[in-house]
Amino acid sequence: MSGAAQARSLNFAAACKDAGAAAVIGFALFLPLVGFNTVPNLNNELVLQTRFGTLGTFVAIITAAAFLRTLVVAPWLARRARLPARAPGKIPHWLSRRFAPFALGFVLIYPAIVLTLTGPSGALKWIDNFGIQILIYVMLGFGLNIVVGLAGLLDLGYVAFYAVGAYSYALLAKTLGLSFYMLLPLAGILAAFWGILLGFPVLRLRGDYLAIVTLAFGEIIRLVLINWIPVTNGYAGISGVPRPTFFGIPFNANDDGFAAVFGLPFSPIYRTIFLYYLILALALFTAFVTLRLRRLPVGRAWEALREDEIACRALGINTTSTKLTAFATGACFAGFAGSFFAARQGFISPDSFTFMESATIVAIVVLGGMGSQIGVAVAAVAMVGGTEILRELDFLKEIFGKDFDPVQYRMLLFGFAMVAIMIWKPRGLVSTRDPSVFLKERKTISRDLVKEGHG
């Protein structure tokens, strides 16, 4: 037997071995998660049902994936590793010069595309559940990117500022009767104030200790919202939150409504399109301010603090004010997003501001590439849009069975996607970026050349 044939035989044997091990592990892991299901019967009693067909499909997919990985993917990666390294920065340079204008043009005409393809009735779902929902998380990702990506301060309680903005707008709008546009900056200022309050106790903390304190802060805010019933109404939440208007014109069916004023037939699609462009303007404003701040001394101080706090102090930079400005600026944008969320929903409750929201936003920043605006936007589209698209994958019931609901497995797929991306791109989707300040010539810097790949 020749050497090549013997190598193929060994690879095939290794692939069969890995596939068998993956099948055993997959069966043990998914047996309690997928193989069994509890449903209530007519007497409201839980009855245990088995779904061995669905379990077998999951195990078969895992077995095939492990087999192909050992037989095909692993040798291909080994051959690729032996090739000469490519010059860093080509893909991010193309992204910054080509992808960004194309993406901006697409989001500007997205409602028109959806209206053309699905009509007014179908466009409601695609503009609201996909467009508006994704842009909210894009804006939140841009805000947290200031704290985590630029300043290097791990914040696991970012949803607290989101909640402060939402409740500030809801309470002030209902009690004072002020408009959305007057309360939007006020909600951001109040959220920034709470960001400063969080920043003072954690000035001497870093790393894991900082993450624990910010996590506790987020939970404290949520518990306050639950238990301060005279003000927040507890778990019942606040309903009847005033909606934003189009320069004073409400989106209703009355004679003074938007449709009647402009001579159009009444449809809820007008309000949805208006909210889409409103959150798009807020997200673009956040991105513009972030890019401008990065070129100012405060932005360079954030990046210096992220790379090495001791060296930052040695250069005479006031790390106290630097940390506080990072927390306050990121919290301000979260307050803007929270006020929009309250105005869009018309109802808010503490259930909308759990730790899972903070984890999702942090994951968007990390997976997109800390410090990268484009990476954060792409990660938000992939994560939030991918979760929402699961609701449309009814054809999966033909593969996994009629009782299969893909939405129930969104967190499982979310975790799998995070693991896959961290293996494939450990420093995020965009692992390089152009420096904020450069001397004579702008050169893209690989994130391998800076501390912890934050570059």
C-alpha positions in Angstrom: 0.0 0.0 0.0 1.4 3.4 -1.0 2.0 6.2 1.6 -1.0 8.3 0.3 -3.4 5.3 0.4 -2.2 4.5 3.9 -2.7 8.1 5.0 -6.3 8.1 3.6 -7.0 4.8 5.4 -5.7 6.3 8.7 -7.8 9.4 8.2 -10.9 7.4 7.4 -10.4 5.3 10.6 -9.8 8.4 12.7 -12.9 10.0 11.2 -15.0 6.9 12.1 -13.6 7.0 15.6 -14.3 10.7 16.1 -17.8 10.3 14.6 -18.6 7.4 17.0 -17.4 9.5 20.0 -19.4 12.5 18.8 -22.5 10.3 18.4 -22.2 9.0 22.0 -21.6 12.4 23.4 -24.4 14.0 21.3 -26.9 11.2 22.4 -26.0 11.7 26.1 -26.3 15.5 25.8 -29.5 15.7 23.8 -31.4 12.9 25.4 -32.7 15.0 28.3 -32.9 18.2 26.1 -34.6 16.8 23.0 -35.5 13.1 23.6 -38.0 13.9 26.4 -40.7 16.5 26.5 -43.3 17.4 29.1 -46.7 18.6 28.1 -49.9 19.3 30.1 -52.9 17.0 29.6 -56.6 17.7 30.0 -56.3 17.5 33.8 -53.4 20.1 33.8 -50.9 17.4 34.7 -47.5 17.1 33.2 -47.1 14.1 30.9 -43.7 12.8 29.7 -43.5 12.3 26.0 -40.6 10.9 23.9 -39.2 12.4 20.7 -36.7 9.7 19.7 -37.1 10.6 16.0 -36.0 14.2 16.6 -33.2 12.9 18.9 -32.0 10.6 16.1 -31.9 13.4 13.6 -29.8 15.6 15.9 -27.4 12.7 16.6 -27.1 11.9 12.9 -26.3 15.5 12.1 -23.6 15.6 14.8 -22.1 12.3 13.7 -21.9 13.5 10.1 -20.4 16.8 11.1 -17.7 15.1 13.2 -16.9 12.6 10.4 -16.6 15.4 7.8 -14.5 17.6 10.1 -11.9 14.9 10.7 -11.9 13.6 7.1 -12.1 16.8 5.1 -12.0 20.0 7.2 -9.0 19.2 9.5 -6.7 18.2 6.5 -7.8 21.4 4.7 -7.0 23.5 7.7 -3.6 21.8 8.1 -2.7 22.5 4.4 -3.9 26.1 4.8 -1.7 26.6 7.9 1.4 25.7 5.8 0.6 28.4 3.2 2.4 31.8 3.4 0.5 34.2 5.7 -1.6 36.8 4.0 -0.9 40.5 4.5 -3.2 41.6 7.3 -5.9 44.2 6.9 -7.1 43.5 3.3 -10.6 42.4 4.2 -11.2 45.1 6.8 -9.9 47.7 4.4 -12.4 46.5 1.8 -15.1 46.4 4.4 -14.5 50.0 5.4 -14.3 51.3 1.8 -16.9 49.2 0.1 -19.2 47.4 2.5 -20.1 50.4 4.7 -21.6 52.6 1.9 -23.4 49.6 0.4 -24.8 48.6 3.8 -25.9 52.2 4.5 -27.7 52.4 1.1 -29.4 49.1 1.8 -30.8 50.0 5.2 -32.1 53.3 3.7 -34.1 51.6 1.0 -34.9 48.5 3.1 -38.6 49.5 3.8 -39.2 50.1 0.1 -37.7 46.7 -0.8 -39.9 44.9 1.8 -43.0 46.8 0.7 -42.4 45.9 -2.9 -41.8 42.2 -2.2 -44.4 41.5 0.5 -47.0 44.3 0.4 -48.1 46.5 3.3 -49.5 43.6 5.4 -46.4 41.4 5.1 -44.0 44.4 5.4 -45.2 45.1 9.0 -43.5 42.0 10.3 -40.3 42.4 8.3 -39.8 46.1 9.1 -40.7 45.8 12.8 -39.4 42.4 13.9 -36.3 42.5 11.8 -35.4 46.1 10.8 -36.4 48.0 14.0 -35.4 45.2 16.4 -32.0 44.8 14.8 -31.3 48.5 14.7 -32.1 48.8 18.5 -29.4 46.2 19.2 -27.0 47.9 16.7 -27.4 51.1 18.7 -26.9 49.3 22.0 -23.8 47.6 20.6 -22.4 50.9 19.5 -22.9 52.3 23.0 -21.4 49.4 24.8 -18.5 49.3 22.3 -17.4 52.6 23.8 -17.1 51.0 27.3 -15.9 47.6 26.4 -14.2 48.0 23.0 -12.6 51.4 23.3 -12.0 51.8 27.1 -11.6 48.1 27.9 -14.0 48.1 30.8 -16.1 44.9 30.9 -19.7 46.0 31.7 -22.2 43.2 32.3 -24.9 45.5 33.6 -25.4 47.6 30.5 -29.1 46.8 30.4 -29.5 48.9 33.5 -28.9 52.1 31.6 -31.3 50.8 28.9 -33.9 50.4 31.6 -33.3 53.8 33.1 -33.9 55.4 29.7 -37.1 53.5 29.1 -38.6 54.2 32.5 -37.5 57.8 32.5 -39.3 58.4 29.2 -42.4 56.4 30.2 -42.8 58.1 33.6 -42.0 61.7 32.5 -44.2 61.4 29.3 -47.2 60.1 31.3 -46.9 62.6 34.2 -45.7 65.7 32.5 -47.1 65.1 29.0 -43.9 66.1 27.2 -43.2 64.9 23.7 -40.8 62.2 22.7 -38.3 64.6 21.2 -38.1 66.7 24.4 -37.7 63.7 26.7 -35.2 61.8 24.4 -32.1 63.9 25.5 -33.4 64.0 29.1 -33.5 60.2 29.2 -30.0 60.1 27.8 -28.8 62.6 30.5 -30.4 60.6 33.3 -28.9 57.4 32.0 -25.4 59.1 31.8 -25.9 60.3 35.4 -26.4 56.7 36.5 -23.4 55.7 34.5 -21.3 58.1 36.5 -22.7 56.7 39.7 -21.7 53.3 38.6 -18.2 54.5 37.6 -17.2 56.0 40.9 -17.3 52.7 42.9 -15.4 50.7 40.3 -12.6 53.2 39.6 -10.0 50.8 41.2 -11.5 47.6 39.8 -10.6 45.8 36.6 -11.2 42.5 34.9 -13.3 39.9 36.7 -14.0 42.2 39.7 -15.3 45.0 37.4 -17.6 42.5 35.6 -19.1 41.2 38.9 -19.8 44.8 40.2 -21.4 45.9 36.9 -23.5 42.7 36.9 -24.7 43.4 40.4 -25.5 47.0 39.4 -27.8 45.7 36.6 -29.6 43.3 39.0 -30.0 46.1 41.6 -31.7 48.3 39.0 -34.0 45.5 37.9 -35.0 44.7 41.6 -35.6 48.4 42.2 -38.0 48.4 39.2 -39.8 45.3 40.6 -40.2 46.5 44.2 -40.7 50.3 43.8 -44.3 49.6 43.0 -45.7 53.2 43.7 -43.5 54.5 40.9 -42.7 51.7 38.5 -45.9 49.6 39.1 -43.7 46.5 39.7 -44.2 43.5 37.5 -47.3 45.0 36.0 -45.2 47.5 34.2 -46.3 50.8 32.7 -48.8 50.8 29.9 -50.2 53.5 27.7 -46.7 55.1 27.1 -47.2 58.0 24.6 -46.0 57.2 21.1 -43.8 59.6 19.1 -45.5 61.8 16.5 -44.4 63.1 13.1 -43.8 66.8 13.9 -46.9 66.8 16.1 -49.1 64.6 13.8 -50.1 61.4 15.5 -50.3 58.1 13.7 -54.0 57.3 14.3 -57.2 56.9 12.4 -58.6 60.3 13.5 -59.1 63.3 11.2 -55.9 64.9 12.5 -53.9 61.6 12.0 -51.0 61.2 9.6 -53.0 59.4 6.9 -55.9 61.9 7.0 -53.5 64.9 6.9 -51.7 63.6 3.8 -54.8 62.2 2.1 -53.7 58.5 2.5 -55.7 55.5 3.4 -55.1 54.6 7.1 -52.6 51.8 7.6 -50.3 50.9 10.6 -47.4 50.6 8.1 -46.8 54.4 8.2 -46.0 54.4 11.9 -43.8 51.4 11.5 -41.8 53.0 8.7 -41.5 56.2 10.7 -40.1 54.3 13.7 -37.7 52.5 11.5 -36.1 55.7 10.1 -36.2 57.2 13.6 -34.1 54.4 15.2 -31.9 54.4 12.0 -31.2 58.1 12.6 -30.4 57.4 16.3 -28.1 54.5 15.4 -26.2 56.6 12.7 -25.9 59.5 15.2 -24.4 57.1 17.8 -21.9 55.8 15.2 -21.0 59.3 14.0 -20.4 60.6 17.6 -18.4 57.5 18.5 -16.1 57.9 15.4 -15.6 61.6 16.2 -14.9 60.9 19.9 -12.2 58.4 18.9 -10.2 61.1 17.2 -10.4 63.5 20.1 -8.1 63.4 23.2 -10.8 61.6 25.2 -11.0 58.8 22.6 -7.3 58.4 22.5 -7.3 58.3 26.4 -9.9 55.5 26.2 -7.7 53.4 23.9 -4.6 54.1 26.1 -6.5 53.0 29.2 -7.6 49.8 27.4 -4.0 48.9 26.4 -2.2 49.6 29.7 -3.7 51.5 32.6 -0.3 51.8 34.4 1.3 53.4 31.3 -1.7 55.6 30.9 -1.2 56.9 34.4 2.6 57.4 33.7 1.7 59.6 30.7 -0.3 61.9 32.9 -3.7 60.9 31.8 -6.4 61.2 34.5 -7.8 57.7 34.5 -10.6 58.7 36.8 -12.2 61.1 34.4 -11.4 58.8 31.5 -13.3 55.9 33.0 -16.2 58.1 34.1 -16.6 59.6 30.6 -16.6 56.1 29.0 -19.3 54.9 31.4 -21.3 58.1 31.0 -21.1 58.2 27.2 -22.0 54.6 26.7 -24.9 54.9 29.2 -26.2 58.0 27.4 -26.7 56.1 24.2 -28.3 53.2 26.1 -30.7 55.8 27.5 -31.6 57.0 24.0 -32.2 53.4 22.9 -34.3 52.7 26.0 -36.5 55.8 25.5 -37.1 54.7 21.9 -37.9 51.2 23.1 -40.6 52.5 25.5 -42.1 54.7 22.8 -42.2 51.9 20.3 -43.7 49.3 22.6 -46.1 51.6 24.5 -45.6 49.2 27.4 -42.6 48.4 29.5 -41.9 46.0 32.4 -38.9 44.7 34.3 -39.1 41.5 32.3 -37.7 43.4 29.3 -34.4 44.3 31.1 -33.0 41.0 32.4 -29.4 39.9 32.4 -29.9 38.0 29.2 -30.2 41.4 27.4 -26.8 42.5 28.7 -25.3 39.2 27.7 -26.7 39.5 24.2 -25.3 43.0 23.8 -21.9 42.0 25.2 -21.8 39.0 22.8 -22.6 41.3 19.9 -19.6 43.6 20.8 -17.2 40.6 21.3 -18.3 38.6 18.3 -18.2 41.6 16.0 -14.8 42.6 17.1 -14.2 45.0 20.0 -13.5 48.5 18.8 -15.1 47.8 15.3 -18.3 49.6 14.3 -18.8 47.5 11.2 -18.2 44.3 13.2 -20.8 45.3 15.8 -23.4 46.0 13.1 -22.7 42.7 11.3 -22.9 40.7 14.6 -26.2 42.4 15.6 -27.7 41.5 12.2 -26.4 37.9 12.5 -27.5 37.3 16.1 -30.8 39.2 16.4 -31.8 38.6 12.8 -30.8 35.0 13.0 -33.0 34.5 16.1 -35.9 36.1 14.5 -35.5 34.2 11.2 -36.0 30.9 13.2 -39.7 31.8 13.4 -39.9 31.5 9.6 -38.2 28.1 9.2 -41.3 26.0 9.1 -39.6 23.6 6.7 -37.5 22.2 9.5 -40.6 20.5 10.8 -40.4 18.2 7.8 -36.9 17.1 9.0 -37.2 17.0 12.7 -40.9 16.2 13.0 -44.2 18.2 13.2 -43.8 19.0 16.9 -40.4 20.6 16.3 -40.4 24.4 17.1 -37.1 26.0 16.0 -37.7 29.0 18.3 -37.4 26.8 21.4 -33.8 25.9 20.4 -32.7 29.5 19.7 -30.4 29.7 22.7 -28.9 26.3 21.8 -28.1 27.6 18.3 -26.9 30.9 19.8 -24.4 29.1 22.0 -23.3 26.9 19.2 -22.8 29.9 16.9 -20.7 31.7 19.6 -18.4 28.6 20.0 -18.0 28.3 16.3 -17.1 31.9 15.8 -14.7 31.9 18.7 -12.9 29.0 17.1 -13.0 30.4 13.6 -12.4 34.1 14.4 -11.2 34.2 18.1 -10.9 38.0 17.9 -14.2 38.7 16.4 -15.6 39.0 12.8 -13.4 42.1 12.2 -10.1 41.5 13.8 -8.2 44.5 12.4 -9.0 48.2 12.2 -7.5 51.4 11.1 -5.8 53.5 13.9 -7.8 56.4 15.2 -4.7 58.6 15.0 -1.8 58.1 12.5 1.4 59.8 11.5 1.9 60.7 7.8 0.3 57.5 6.5 -2.8 55.5 7.5 -1.9 51.8 8.0 -4.2 49.1 9.1 -3.0 47.4 12.3 -3.6 43.7 13.0 -5.2 43.0 16.3 -2.4 40.5 16.9 -0.1 43.4 17.5 -1.9 44.9 20.5 -2.8 43.7 23.9 -5.5 41.0 24.0 -6.4 41.6 20.4 -8.3 44.8 21.1 -6.5 46.9 18.5 
